């Protein structure tokens, strides 16, 4: 750790600003029609996104200027707070139910998703926990198995909401952190097999998840129901071509494609800005991954390395999952696209995590 922190990694910082800027533009473009129909205000979602983006930038600036080592003593309190919120959201009368899912806590027009706090909280907790367990992590029962207990609890609570996509994103991130921390590949392979079995069981347990899986394999078998999202998304992407139909000129956003400003914003972006627009987004995420992983490799200590790896993986894994869903490369999971999709707590806590990552970059020598 150097005495005088350096400037943050500007490539990382500006890649995030680029994605955030594109997100604000696309939230307005993709939501204007539904906002006019449902709220008589084409700027309804844009105004809220600008508010959350401002709060997110403020959170980034705050965490950017907090030494990342300060989060270590807070690892357990952050985790326990996360667990409490995940439990409270499941209590009838406290958790808000939208489309059959109980994922929000709050009052009036202000709501947060505890699962979004869990993403950041779990990375902070496991970066500290795995740093402390370096000597025993190679042994399954004494080292690796205890690390799984908290993950299973959080995974189960989020699955109960239900929110399989977020549970998978958190599980995948912690799995990669275990690998980065030095867990044996043979142990991780066994856990992976058990995890896949559990995911299949979770899909078979809920009929709607099975429908999504079947729709993924053949969306045209039920084009007006379970396959509808995928088909409309592919129509949007296919219509974009190389340069797109033009910003603001999407046809799918005219109440054809559900959730055009949230889970399927990438499809509207592809329709309006074409391959050039989607390639720009993918390049910006690539820059984020490249610089984030360089920070993880060059971090001055194991804790900083694991923290940077976890924060980078969480963002990139969600981006990969969202783009895979939109392009019909995996079943619909309900994962938003980081920095671009409309959302409140998701954007704020993601930006807070980026601030921590940028703070770590201030303590390393990067080119």
Secondary structure, 3 states (H helix, E strand, C coil): CCCCCCCCCHHHHHHHHHHHHHHHHHHHHHHHHHHHHHHCCCCHHHHHHHHHHHHHHHHHHHHHCCCHHHHCCCHHHHHHHHHHHHHHCCCCCCEEEECCEEEEEEECCEEECHHHHHHHHHHHHHHHHHHHCCCCCCCHHHHHHHHHHHHHHHHHHHHHCCCHHHHHHHHHHHHHHHHHHCCCHHHHHHHHHHHHHHHHHHHHHCHHHHHHHHHHHCHHHHCCCCCHHHHHHHHHHHHHCCCCCCCCCCCCCCCCCCCCCCCCHHHHHHHHHHHHHHHHHHHHHHHHHHHHHHHHHHCCCHHHHHHHHHHHHHHHHHHHHHHHHHCCCCCCCCCCCCCCCCCCHHHHHHHHHHHHHHHHHCCCCCC
